[in-house]
C-alpha cells in the first residue's frame, strides 16, 4: 500500500490515506465525501492555493510551506 495525499473537493481539506493498488475509492475523513482528488505525494502542487484555507485545527501539521 502507498500513502497518498488527497484533497477533498467538497470541504477543501487535505488528508493522507493508505491506498491499495487500483483502489480509488477514497473517502474524505472530514465530511465523508467521495469527491476527493489525489495529489502528488510529497510534492507541493501549484495551482491549488485557492482561497485562505483555514488551518486553525491542524496544530500538529508538519507544514508544507517553505
Ligand atoms: Zn471533505
PDB file of the backbone (N, CA, C, O) and the ligand in Angstrom, with CONECT records:
HET     ZN  A 101       1
ATOM      1  N   UNK A   1       0.845  -1.196   0.000  1.00  0.00           N
ATOM      2  CA  UNK A   1       0.000   0.000   0.000  1.00  0.00           C
ATOM      3  C   UNK A   1       0.881   1.247   0.000  1.00  0.00           C
ATOM      4  O   UNK A   1       1.998   1.254   0.517  1.00  0.00           O
ATOM      5  N   UNK A   2       0.351   2.259  -0.579  1.00  0.00           N
ATOM      6  CA  UNK A   2       1.098   3.505  -0.685  1.00  0.00           C
ATOM      7  C   UNK A   2       0.305   4.622  -0.011  1.00  0.00           C
ATOM      8  O   UNK A   2      -0.921   4.694  -0.099  1.00  0.00           O
ATOM      9  N   UNK A   3       1.050   5.479   0.659  1.00  0.00           N
ATOM     10  CA  UNK A   3       0.394   6.607   1.307  1.00  0.00           C
ATOM     11  C   UNK A   3       0.281   7.762   0.313  1.00  0.00           C
ATOM     12  O   UNK A   3       1.282   8.323  -0.132  1.00  0.00           O
ATOM     13  N   UNK A   4      -0.949   8.096  -0.019  1.00  0.00           N
ATOM     14  CA  UNK A   4      -1.186   9.190  -0.950  1.00  0.00           C
ATOM     15  C   UNK A   4      -1.773  10.385  -0.213  1.00  0.00           C
ATOM     16  O   UNK A   4      -2.389  10.262   0.846  1.00  0.00           O
ATOM     17  N   UNK A   5      -1.556  11.538  -0.817  1.00  0.00           N
ATOM     18  CA  UNK A   5      -2.213  12.735  -0.323  1.00  0.00           C
ATOM     19  C   UNK A   5      -3.431  13.017  -1.177  1.00  0.00           C
ATOM     20  O   UNK A   5      -3.402  12.879  -2.399  1.00  0.00           O
ATOM     21  N   UNK A   6      -4.486  13.409  -0.519  1.00  0.00           N
ATOM     22  CA  UNK A   6      -5.707  13.748  -1.221  1.00  0.00           C
ATOM     23  C   UNK A   6      -6.204  15.108  -0.758  1.00  0.00           C
ATOM     24  O   UNK A   6      -5.863  15.587   0.324  1.00  0.00           O
ATOM     25  N   UNK A   7      -7.017  15.712  -1.610  1.00  0.00           N
ATOM     26  CA  UNK A   7      -7.737  16.907  -1.180  1.00  0.00           C
ATOM     27  C   UNK A   7      -9.208  16.693  -1.479  1.00  0.00           C
ATOM     28  O   UNK A   7      -9.580  16.197  -2.542  1.00  0.00           O
ATOM     29  N   UNK A   8     -10.023  17.072  -0.532  1.00  0.00           N
ATOM     30  CA  UNK A   8     -11.455  16.918  -0.699  1.00  0.00           C
ATOM     31  C   UNK A   8     -12.007  18.096  -1.494  1.00  0.00           C
ATOM     32  O   UNK A   8     -11.777  19.255  -1.146  1.00  0.00           O
ATOM     33  N   UNK A   9     -12.727  17.793  -2.550  1.00  0.00           N
ATOM     34  CA  UNK A   9     -13.301  18.845  -3.387  1.00  0.00           C
ATOM     35  C   UNK A   9     -14.457  19.549  -2.688  1.00  0.00           C
ATOM     36  O   UNK A   9     -14.836  20.657  -3.067  1.00  0.00           O
ATOM     37  N   UNK A  10     -14.999  18.924  -1.698  1.00  0.00           N
ATOM     38  CA  UNK A  10     -16.157  19.500  -1.015  1.00  0.00           C
ATOM     39  C   UNK A  10     -15.755  20.433   0.122  1.00  0.00           C
ATOM     40  O   UNK A  10     -16.202  21.578   0.184  1.00  0.00           O
ATOM     41  N   UNK A  11     -14.914  19.936   1.013  1.00  0.00           N
ATOM     42  CA  UNK A  11     -14.551  20.764   2.168  1.00  0.00           C
ATOM     43  C   UNK A  11     -13.139  21.319   2.045  1.00  0.00           C
ATOM     44  O   UNK A  11     -12.677  22.052   2.919  1.00  0.00           O
ATOM     45  N   UNK A  12     -12.448  20.967   0.950  1.00  0.00           N
ATOM     46  CA  UNK A  12     -11.136  21.541   0.634  1.00  0.00           C
ATOM     47  C   UNK A  12     -10.067  21.200   1.663  1.00  0.00           C
ATOM     48  O   UNK A  12      -9.066  21.906   1.788  1.00  0.00           O
ATOM     49  N   UNK A  13     -10.283  20.123   2.392  1.00  0.00           N
ATOM     50  CA  UNK A  13      -9.275  19.707   3.348  1.00  0.00           C
ATOM     51  C   UNK A  13      -8.355  18.666   2.722  1.00  0.00           C
ATOM     52  O   UNK A  13      -8.774  17.838   1.913  1.00  0.00           O
ATOM     53  N   UNK A  14      -7.105  18.734   3.119  1.00  0.00           N
ATOM     54  CA  UNK A  14      -6.156  17.747   2.629  1.00  0.00           C
ATOM     55  C   UNK A  14      -5.968  16.660   3.673  1.00  0.00           C
ATOM     56  O   UNK A  14      -6.014  16.917   4.876  1.00  0.00           O
ATOM     57  N   UNK A  15      -5.756  15.447   3.194  1.00  0.00           N
ATOM     58  CA  UNK A  15      -5.540  14.341   4.120  1.00  0.00           C
ATOM     59  C   UNK A  15      -4.702  13.281   3.430  1.00  0.00           C
ATOM     60  O   UNK A  15      -4.542  13.283   2.209  1.00  0.00           O
ATOM     61  N   UNK A  16      -4.181  12.391   4.227  1.00  0.00           N
ATOM     62  CA  UNK A  16      -3.397  11.293   3.687  1.00  0.00           C
ATOM     63  C   UNK A  16      -4.155   9.988   3.894  1.00  0.00           C
ATOM     64  O   UNK A  16      -4.852   9.805   4.892  1.00  0.00           O
ATOM     65  N   UNK A  17      -4.006   9.105   2.947  1.00  0.00           N
ATOM     66  CA  UNK A  17      -4.740   7.849   3.028  1.00  0.00           C
ATOM     67  C   UNK A  17      -3.893   6.730   2.447  1.00  0.00           C
ATOM     68  O   UNK A  17      -3.267   6.883   1.399  1.00  0.00           O
ATOM     69  N   UNK A  18      -3.886   5.614   3.142  1.00  0.00           N
ATOM     70  CA  UNK A  18      -3.229   4.434   2.601  1.00  0.00           C
ATOM     71  C   UNK A  18      -4.140   3.805   1.553  1.00  0.00           C
ATOM     72  O   UNK A  18      -5.286   3.462   1.843  1.00  0.00           O
ATOM     73  N   UNK A  19      -3.638   3.661   0.365  1.00  0.00           N
ATOM     74  CA  UNK A  19      -4.461   3.170  -0.735  1.00  0.00           C
ATOM     75  C   UNK A  19      -3.844   1.915  -1.323  1.00  0.00           C
ATOM     76  O   UNK A  19      -2.651   1.857  -1.621  1.00  0.00           O
ATOM     77  N   UNK A  20      -4.691   0.922  -1.478  1.00  0.00           N
ATOM     78  CA  UNK A  20      -4.243  -0.279  -2.163  1.00  0.00           C
ATOM     79  C   UNK A  20      -4.124   0.011  -3.656  1.00  0.00           C
ATOM     80  O   UNK A  20      -4.780   0.904  -4.193  1.00  0.00           O
ATOM     81  N   UNK A  21      -3.284  -0.756  -4.294  1.00  0.00           N
ATOM     82  CA  UNK A  21      -3.102  -0.573  -5.726  1.00  0.00           C
ATOM     83  C   UNK A  21      -4.408  -0.804  -6.469  1.00  0.00           C
ATOM     84  O   UNK A  21      -5.030  -1.860  -6.350  1.00  0.00           O
ATOM     85  N   UNK A  22      -4.806   0.184  -7.224  1.00  0.00           N
ATOM     86  CA  UNK A  22      -6.015   0.045  -8.024  1.00  0.00           C
ATOM     87  C   UNK A  22      -7.277   0.442  -7.283  1.00  0.00           C
ATOM     88  O   UNK A  22      -8.369   0.417  -7.850  1.00  0.00           O
ATOM     89  N   UNK A  23      -7.133   0.803  -6.038  1.00  0.00           N
ATOM     90  CA  UNK A  23      -8.305   1.191  -5.267  1.00  0.00           C
ATOM     91  C   UNK A  23      -8.425   2.706  -5.249  1.00  0.00           C
ATOM     92  O   UNK A  23      -7.608   3.399  -4.643  1.00  0.00           O
ATOM     93  N   UNK A  24      -9.437   3.205  -5.910  1.00  0.00           N
ATOM     94  CA  UNK A  24      -9.612   4.649  -5.986  1.00  0.00           C
ATOM     95  C   UNK A  24     -10.747   5.159  -5.109  1.00  0.00           C
ATOM     96  O   UNK A  24     -11.054   6.351  -5.093  1.00  0.00           O
ATOM     97  N   UNK A  25     -11.353   4.249  -4.392  1.00  0.00           N
ATOM     98  CA  UNK A  25     -12.483   4.685  -3.581  1.00  0.00           C
ATOM     99  C   UNK A  25     -11.986   5.203  -2.235  1.00  0.00           C
ATOM    100  O   UNK A  25     -11.859   4.460  -1.262  1.00  0.00           O
ATOM    101  N   UNK A  26     -11.714   6.484  -2.219  1.00  0.00           N
ATOM    102  CA  UNK A  26     -11.203   7.110  -1.011  1.00  0.00           C
ATOM    103  C   UNK A  26     -12.245   8.089  -0.493  1.00  0.00           C
ATOM    104  O   UNK A  26     -12.800   8.898  -1.237  1.00  0.00           O
ATOM    105  N   UNK A  27     -12.486   7.989   0.792  1.00  0.00           N
ATOM    106  CA  UNK A  27     -13.492   8.855   1.400  1.00  0.00           C
ATOM    107  C   UNK A  27     -12.833   9.916   2.259  1.00  0.00           C
ATOM    108  O   UNK A  27     -11.875   9.655   2.986  1.00  0.00           O
ATOM    109  N   UNK A  28     -13.366  11.107   2.155  1.00  0.00           N
ATOM    110  CA  UNK A  28     -12.860  12.199   2.982  1.00  0.00           C
ATOM    111  C   UNK A  28     -13.163  11.912   4.451  1.00  0.00           C
ATOM    112  O   UNK A  28     -14.314  11.654   4.803  1.00  0.00           O
ATOM    113  N   UNK A  29     -12.151  11.954   5.306  1.00  0.00           N
ATOM    114  CA  UNK A  29     -12.371  11.666   6.729  1.00  0.00           C
ATOM    115  C   UNK A  29     -13.065  12.814   7.456  1.00  0.00           C
ATOM    116  O   UNK A  29     -13.511  12.654   8.592  1.00  0.00           O
ATOM    117  N   UNK A  30     -13.156  13.968   6.802  1.00  0.00           N
ATOM    118  CA  UNK A  30     -13.747  15.127   7.470  1.00  0.00           C
ATOM    119  C   UNK A  30     -15.246  15.239   7.212  1.00  0.00           C
ATOM    120  O   UNK A  30     -16.034  15.460   8.132  1.00  0.00           O
ATOM    121  N   UNK A  31     -15.630  15.080   5.932  1.00  0.00           N
ATOM    122  CA  UNK A  31     -17.040  15.271   5.603  1.00  0.00           C
ATOM    123  C   UNK A  31     -17.662  14.019   5.013  1.00  0.00           C
ATOM    124  O   UNK A  31     -18.870  13.982   4.782  1.00  0.00           O
ATOM    125  N   UNK A  32     -16.851  12.984   4.762  1.00  0.00           N
ATOM    126  CA  UNK A  32     -17.393  11.721   4.284  1.00  0.00           C
ATOM    127  C   UNK A  32     -17.654  11.686   2.792  1.00  0.00           C
ATOM    128  O   UNK A  32     -18.247  10.734   2.285  1.00  0.00           O
ATOM    129  N   UNK A  33     -17.218  12.711   2.087  1.00  0.00           N
ATOM    130  CA  UNK A  33     -17.459  12.757   0.652  1.00  0.00           C
ATOM    131  C   UNK A  33     -16.476  11.878  -0.112  1.00  0.00           C
ATOM    132  O   UNK A  33     -15.330  11.697   0.300  1.00  0.00           O
ATOM    133  N   UNK A  34     -16.940  11.344  -1.219  1.00  0.00           N
ATOM    134  CA  UNK A  34     -16.054  10.588  -2.095  1.00  0.00           C
ATOM    135  C   UNK A  34     -15.496  11.484  -3.200  1.00  0.00           C
ATOM    136  O   UNK A  34     -14.763  11.021  -4.074  1.00  0.00           O
ATOM    137  N   UNK A  35     -15.838  12.727  -3.154  1.00  0.00           N
ATOM    138  CA  UNK A  35     -15.398  13.670  -4.176  1.00  0.00           C
ATOM    139  C   UNK A  35     -14.015  14.212  -3.823  1.00  0.00           C
ATOM    140  O   UNK A  35     -13.852  15.392  -3.513  1.00  0.00           O
ATOM    141  N   UNK A  36     -13.024  13.321  -3.877  1.00  0.00           N
ATOM    142  CA  UNK A  36     -11.675  13.697  -3.495  1.00  0.00           C
ATOM    143  C   UNK A  36     -10.752  13.589  -4.703  1.00  0.00           C
ATOM    144  O   UNK A  36     -11.012  12.847  -5.650  1.00  0.00           O
ATOM    145  N   UNK A  37      -9.687  14.338  -4.638  1.00  0.00           N
ATOM    146  CA  UNK A  37      -8.733  14.351  -5.737  1.00  0.00           C
ATOM    147  C   UNK A  37      -7.361  13.964  -5.208  1.00  0.00           C
ATOM    148  O   UNK A  37      -6.924  14.450  -4.165  1.00  0.00           O
ATOM    149  N   UNK A  38      -6.698  13.096  -5.929  1.00  0.00           N
ATOM    150  CA  UNK A  38      -5.384  12.630  -5.486  1.00  0.00           C
ATOM    151  C   UNK A  38      -4.323  13.674  -5.793  1.00  0.00           C
ATOM    152  O   UNK A  38      -4.265  14.217  -6.896  1.00  0.00           O
ATOM    153  N   UNK A  39      -3.503  13.940  -4.821  1.00  0.00           N
ATOM    154  CA  UNK A  39      -2.398  14.858  -5.026  1.00  0.00           C
ATOM    155  C   UNK A  39      -1.115  14.068  -5.226  1.00  0.00           C
ATOM    156  O   UNK A  39      -1.021  12.892  -4.875  1.00  0.00           O
ATOM    157  N   UNK A  40      -0.145  14.740  -5.794  1.00  0.00           N
ATOM    158  CA  UNK A  40       1.152  14.096  -5.924  1.00  0.00           C
ATOM    159  C   UNK A  40       1.783  13.992  -4.548  1.00  0.00           C
ATOM    160  O   UNK A  40       1.846  14.968  -3.802  1.00  0.00           O
ATOM    161  N   UNK A  41       2.242  12.815  -4.230  1.00  0.00           N
ATOM    162  CA  UNK A  41       2.766  12.572  -2.903  1.00  0.00           C
ATOM    163  C   UNK A  41       4.054  13.354  -2.659  1.00  0.00           C
ATOM    164  O   UNK A  41       4.960  13.375  -3.493  1.00  0.00           O
ATOM    165  N   UNK A  42       4.107  13.983  -1.514  1.00  0.00           N
ATOM    166  CA  UNK A  42       5.304  14.666  -1.059  1.00  0.00           C
ATOM    167  C   UNK A  42       5.763  15.747  -2.014  1.00  0.00           C
ATOM    168  O   UNK A  42       6.951  16.055  -2.102  1.00  0.00           O
ATOM    169  N   UNK A  43       4.811  16.319  -2.726  1.00  0.00           N
ATOM    170  CA  UNK A  43       5.165  17.399  -3.636  1.00  0.00           C
ATOM    171  C   UNK A  43       4.196  18.558  -3.420  1.00  0.00           C
ATOM    172  O   UNK A  43       2.991  18.354  -3.269  1.00  0.00           O
ATOM    173  N   UNK A  44       4.727  19.753  -3.407  1.00  0.00           N
ATOM    174  CA  UNK A  44       3.859  20.908  -3.346  1.00  0.00           C
ATOM    175  C   UNK A  44       3.267  21.172  -4.721  1.00  0.00           C
ATOM    176  O   UNK A  44       3.976  21.569  -5.645  1.00  0.00           O
ATOM    177  N   UNK A  45       1.999  20.958  -4.849  1.00  0.00           N
ATOM    178  CA  UNK A  45       1.345  21.129  -6.138  1.00  0.00           C
ATOM    179  C   UNK A  45       0.953  22.587  -6.328  1.00  0.00           C
ATOM    180  O   UNK A  45       0.327  23.201  -5.464  1.00  0.00           O
ATOM    181  N   UNK A  46       1.331  23.116  -7.463  1.00  0.00           N
ATOM    182  CA  UNK A  46       0.970  24.500  -7.763  1.00  0.00           C
ATOM    183  C   UNK A  46      -0.465  24.566  -8.272  1.00  0.00           C
ATOM    184  O   UNK A  46      -0.982  23.624  -8.874  1.00  0.00           O
ATOM    185  N   UNK A  47      -1.070  25.677  -8.015  1.00  0.00           N
ATOM    186  CA  UNK A  47      -2.390  25.899  -8.588  1.00  0.00           C
ATOM    187  C   UNK A  47      -3.543  25.465  -7.707  1.00  0.00           C
ATOM    188  O   UNK A  47      -4.702  25.573  -8.108  1.00  0.00           O
ATOM    189  N   UNK A  48      -3.251  24.983  -6.532  1.00  0.00           N
ATOM    190  CA  UNK A  48      -4.330  24.565  -5.649  1.00  0.00           C
ATOM    191  C   UNK A  48      -4.482  25.533  -4.476  1.00  0.00           C
ATOM    192  O   UNK A  48      -5.221  25.269  -3.528  1.00  0.00           O
ATOM    193  N   UNK A  49      -3.778  26.647  -4.556  1.00  0.00           N
ATOM    194  CA  UNK A  49      -3.838  27.606  -3.460  1.00  0.00           C
ATOM    195  C   UNK A  49      -5.004  28.563  -3.692  1.00  0.00           C
ATOM    196  O   UNK A  49      -4.814  29.749  -3.961  1.00  0.00           O
ATOM    197  N   UNK A  50      -6.185  28.031  -3.584  1.00  0.00           N
ATOM    198  CA  UNK A  50      -7.360  28.838  -3.832  1.00  0.00           C
ATOM    199  C   UNK A  50      -8.019  29.217  -2.521  1.00  0.00           C
ATOM    200  O   UNK A  50      -8.584  28.381  -1.816  1.00  0.00           O
ATOM    201  N   UNK A  51      -7.931  30.479  -2.222  1.00  0.00           N
ATOM    202  CA  UNK A  51      -8.585  30.955  -1.023  1.00  0.00           C
ATOM    203  C   UNK A  51      -7.791  30.633   0.220  1.00  0.00           C
ATOM    204  O   UNK A  51      -6.908  29.776   0.215  1.00  0.00           O
ATOM    205  N   UNK A  52      -8.121  31.331   1.275  1.00  0.00           N
ATOM    206  CA  UNK A  52      -7.444  31.093   2.555  1.00  0.00           C
ATOM    207  C   UNK A  52      -7.940  29.818   3.222  1.00  0.00           C
ATOM    208  O   UNK A  52      -9.025  29.781   3.802  1.00  0.00           O
ATOM    209  N   UNK A  53      -7.145  28.803   3.131  1.00  0.00           N
ATOM    210  CA  UNK A  53      -7.532  27.536   3.734  1.00  0.00           C
ATOM    211  C   UNK A  53      -7.368  27.632   5.246  1.00  0.00           C
ATOM    212  O   UNK A  53      -6.257  27.798   5.749  1.00  0.00           O
ATOM    213  N   UNK A  54      -8.439  27.530   5.938  1.00  0.00           N
ATOM    214  CA  UNK A  54      -8.395  27.639   7.389  1.00  0.00           C
ATOM    215  C   UNK A  54      -7.733  26.401   7.989  1.00  0.00           C
ATOM    216  O   UNK A  54      -8.224  25.281   7.854  1.00  0.00           O
ATOM    217  N   UNK A  55      -6.621  26.635   8.645  1.00  0.00           N
ATOM    218  CA  UNK A  55      -5.904  25.510   9.244  1.00  0.00           C
ATOM    219  C   UNK A  55      -5.790  25.690  10.743  1.00  0.00           C
ATOM    220  O   UNK A  55      -4.777  25.349  11.354  1.00  0.00           O
ATOM    221  N   UNK A  56      -6.836  26.227  11.316  1.00  0.00           N
ATOM    222  CA  UNK A  56      -6.795  26.524  12.740  1.00  0.00           C
ATOM    223  C   UNK A  56      -6.749  25.260  13.581  1.00  0.00           C
ATOM    224  O   UNK A  56      -6.216  25.252  14.691  1.00  0.00           O
ATOM    225  N   UNK A  57      -7.314  24.196  13.036  1.00  0.00           N
ATOM    226  CA  UNK A  57      -7.406  22.971  13.820  1.00  0.00           C
ATOM    227  C   UNK A  57      -6.193  22.065  13.648  1.00  0.00           C
ATOM    228  O   UNK A  57      -6.017  21.095  14.385  1.00  0.00           O
ATOM    229  N   UNK A  58      -5.358  22.397  12.663  1.00  0.00           N
ATOM    230  CA  UNK A  58      -4.239  21.497  12.374  1.00  0.00           C
ATOM    231  C   UNK A  58      -2.962  21.999  13.033  1.00  0.00           C
ATOM    232  O   UNK A  58      -2.016  22.409  12.359  1.00  0.00           O
ATOM    233  N   UNK A  59      -2.954  21.961  14.339  1.00  0.00           N
ATOM    234  CA  UNK A  59      -1.785  22.425  15.072  1.00  0.00           C
ATOM    235  C   UNK A  59      -0.610  21.472  14.898  1.00  0.00           C
ATOM    236  O   UNK A  59       0.550  21.867  15.014  1.00  0.00           O
ATOM    237  N   UNK A  60      -0.919  20.239  14.624  1.00  0.00           N
ATOM    238  CA  UNK A  60       0.124  19.229  14.525  1.00  0.00           C
ATOM    239  C   UNK A  60       0.605  19.052  13.085  1.00  0.00           C
ATOM    240  O   UNK A  60       1.319  18.101  12.768  1.00  0.00           O
ATOM    241  N   UNK A  61       0.208  19.968  12.236  1.00  0.00           N
ATOM    242  CA  UNK A  61       0.595  19.850  10.835  1.00  0.00           C
ATOM    243  C   UNK A  61       2.097  20.014  10.690  1.00  0.00           C
ATOM    244  O   UNK A  61       2.713  20.832  11.374  1.00  0.00           O
ATOM    245  N   UNK A  62       2.677  19.235   9.799  1.00  0.00           N
ATOM    246  CA  UNK A  62       4.107  19.344   9.570  1.00  0.00           C
ATOM    247  C   UNK A  62       4.403  20.558   8.712  1.00  0.00           C
ATOM    248  O   UNK A  62       5.533  21.044   8.692  1.00  0.00           O
ATOM    249  N   UNK A  63       3.411  21.045   8.012  1.00  0.00           N
ATOM    250  CA  UNK A  63       3.593  22.258   7.229  1.00  0.00           C
ATOM    251  C   UNK A  63       4.256  22.008   5.891  1.00  0.00           C
ATOM    252  O   UNK A  63       5.413  21.592   5.836  1.00  0.00           O
ATOM    253  N   UNK A  64       3.541  22.255   4.826  1.00  0.00           N
ATOM    254  CA  UNK A  64       4.099  22.034   3.504  1.00  0.00           C
ATOM    255  C   UNK A  64       4.694  23.281   2.903  1.00  0.00           C
ATOM    256  O   UNK A  64       5.285  23.234   1.824  1.00  0.00           O
ATOM    257  N   UNK A  65       4.546  24.375   3.575  1.00  0.00           N
ATOM    258  CA  UNK A  65       5.051  25.616   3.026  1.00  0.00           C
ATOM    259  C   UNK A  65       6.494  25.858   3.440  1.00  0.00           C
ATOM    260  O   UNK A  65       6.959  25.436   4.500  1.00  0.00           O
ATOM    261  N   UNK A  66       7.162  26.548   2.558  1.00  0.00           N
ATOM    262  CA  UNK A  66       8.547  26.851   2.883  1.00  0.00           C
ATOM    263  C   UNK A  66       8.916  28.202   2.317  1.00  0.00           C
ATOM    264  O   UNK A  66      10.050  28.651   2.480  1.00  0.00           O
TER     265      UNK A  66
HETATM  266 ZN    ZN A 101     -14.366  16.613   2.796  1.00  0.00          ZN
END
